[in-house]
Amino acid sequence: MSFDKLGLRAELLKAVKEKGYITPTPIQTQVIPFILGGRDVLARAQTGTGKTDAFALPMVDILSGQRRKGRHPRALVLAPTRELALQVGECVQGYARKVSMGCTVVYGGVGLQPQVDRLKRGVDILVATPGRLLDLAGQRYLNLSQIEFLVFDEADRMLDMGFSKAISEILLLLPEARRTMLFSATYTREIRDLAAKMLKNPQSVEVSPDNSAADSVEQKVHLVHKENKRALLVHLMDDGDWKRVLVFSKTKHGANKLTEKLAAQGIRAAALHGNKSQSVRTRTLEAFKKDEIRVLVATDVAARGLDIAHLPYVVNYDMPGIPEDYVHRIGRTGRAGVKGIAVSLVSGEDRVHLRSIEKLLGQKITVEKVAGYTEDSAVPAYVMLRPGDPASEKKADREILELVARRAASRTKPKTGGEKAASGYKGPGGRAGSQTGKPTPPAKGRRPPSRSGRPKGQPR
């Protein structure tokens, strides 16, 4: 099927062709006719399948046939993160301009006044993150009483990020008579409960199996000791000549630390996480897209919604605690039919997460060895000894093994009484030993020594 068969107006068909789209994706083929037909929609599709165009095209088409009443928005699109909101806004704005409609994006982390000024000029479609939307509405800069379309993009992520209360507050500001569309990559019980509360006789659409990774993504696992992860990452980048890599870290601190270590080795790297200001995050993403940054180290704030063209490599430096997040992370590569590679560096503490991910996917992920870096791989000759590694211990000289053994024994050997006193050991009553400068009181019934420390009567 071509876009011409979907019933969209000519201006939007021209915009689609200008984007280089030839045929609609499966989610677009199914969803667009339902929205044009007046139905609420509950849709599930894996990331990178064209969900934004699936709701943006029919929504703009319908609204363009109606005159705006005042300056207040007629459609509201909610997104969980600033990055996703900006990306959705860019897409919607491209279509809205073709039919002389206004669209703007509001999100936190930046000044309020420029967004207020834009709203005062009037807008047809508003793309927003929940927190900033409630700020604007609470200060009476925004009136949502004329909303005709409500769209939740990445609804499951919104709930994961703790926006349940904010969503309930937003729903109270909206009219009952509206069209609602809910898009999600997963169907949890919370998502179904939310859909039951918001949607009226919805049309359900599913275009992919549960939590499956795209076929265009090659997945592999390297079993590696935690302390060797960074060395392995650098080796993989240098050996494979990786030019652009998205690396996922579990924490903001971990992302900053890894970025600093990579930069110290002369690798152009930057961190992306929630503690960064919006202006910094925007500049960092642009630099990464322009290849000014080789490695982008991100937390799960970048796991969904980021559309980075021609991103060949994604690395799970830390495995995600939620199995579904793995699918969204690796979905940043292998997009638009282009092949991608997803590499996971799995240490001992990560293996439980790996098993959960494989159970979710219904398949084992290929494990590959890298000589000198991964567990149970051959140790290169320049490594003198890696304690605990049988291959390394077999290669090491006897003298080195004996030295390591002696040091290990000295660390575990219990201290004698004299050693305890020398180390500041405190005896009975909490009084310190000889290091305090005060003599230890004699035991009861014994004669104290002379000040010289010799028995009385002995010559000096």
Helices and strands as residue ranges (DSSP letters): G 3-6, H 10-18, H 26-36, E 41-44, H 51-64, E 75-78, H 82-98, E 103-106, H 113-120, E 125-128, H 130-138, E 149-152, H 155-160, H 164-172, E 179-184, H 189-198, E 203-206, E 217-223, G 226-228, H 229-240, E 245-248, H 252-264, E 269-272, H 278-289, E 295-298, G 300-302, E 313-316, H 323-330, E 340-346, G 348-350, H 351-361, H 390-395, H 398-412, H 417-422, G 428-430, G 434-436
